[in-house]
Amino acid sequence: MKTRTYRGYKIKPVQQGEVVIYKVFSAEEWEEPYRSSDWDACSLMEAKDYINSQFTDTPVTEENCLNYCTITGFELIMNG
């Protein structure tokens, strides 16, 4: 599975059991030796939607993701 670059962000697919999670990293975070992803997406499209939202007046965050999902149809799975 290949890491992709989209609008300056890195999208790294990670196999977790039978599913693939697309981890989104900012350019700054990608350069860190111990990095944590900005977002975990269920699909490449969701990862790109998240990145695109970061260039708007109302970017998706952990705090507003449920409202954003309801309004736009942005898909989300809750872990745990």
LINBELHU-V720650 format. One record per residue. N is the residue number from 1. PHI is phi in radians with two decimals (999 if undefined). PSI is psi in whole degrees, -180 to 180 (NA if undefined). Layout:
# LINBELHU-V720650
N/PHI/PSI ; N/PHI/PSI
This chain:
# LINBELHU-V720650
1/999/134 ; 2/-1.80/136 ; 3/-1.32/135 ; 4/-1.99/157 ; 5/-1.96/132 ; 6/-2.47/117 ; 7/0.92/38 ; 8/1.52/-7 ; 9/-1.71/154 ; 10/-1.80/137 ; 11/-2.07/115 ; 12/-1.98/115 ; 13/-1.30/134 ; 14/-2.27/124 ; 15/-1.31/123 ; 16/-2.21/97 ; 17/1.20/-124 ; 18/-1.62/-4 ; 19/-2.00/159 ; 20/-1.90/129 ; 21/-1.86/135 ; 22/-1.75/109 ; 23/-1.56/129 ; 24/-1.83/129 ; 25/-2.17/138 ; 26/-1.27/163 ; 27/-1.05/-39 ; 28/-1.15/-44 ; 29/-1.17/-36 ; 30/-1.07/-32 ; 31/-1.34/-16 ; 32/-1.29/145 ; 33/-1.18/-35 ; 34/-2.04/98 ; 35/-1.87/153 ; 36/-2.19/144 ; 37/-1.30/150 ; 38/-1.32/-30 ; 39/-2.74/143 ; 40/-1.93/119 ; 41/-1.92/153 ; 42/-1.51/-16 ; 43/-2.61/163 ; 44/-1.11/-36 ; 45/-1.10/-43 ; 46/-1.09/-40 ; 47/-1.06/-44 ; 48/-1.18/-38 ; 49/-1.05/-44 ; 50/-1.05/-48 ; 51/-1.08/-46 ; 52/-1.01/-37 ; 53/-1.14/-25 ; 54/-1.21/-13 ; 55/-1.80/17 ; 56/-1.98/176 ; 57/-1.27/-19 ; 58/-2.26/75 ; 59/-1.18/151 ; 60/-1.23/134 ; 61/-2.32/172 ; 62/-1.08/-33 ; 63/-1.26/-35 ; 64/-1.91/8 ; 65/-1.10/-35 ; 66/-1.17/-42 ; 67/-1.11/-43 ; 68/-1.08/-43 ; 69/-1.09/-41 ; 70/-1.14/-43 ; 71/-1.26/-42 ; 72/-1.82/-14 ; 73/1.46/8 ; 74/-0.99/126 ; 75/-1.40/144 ; 76/-2.57/137 ; 77/-2.07/137 ; 78/-1.62/131 ; 79/-1.60/141 ; 80/1.60/NA
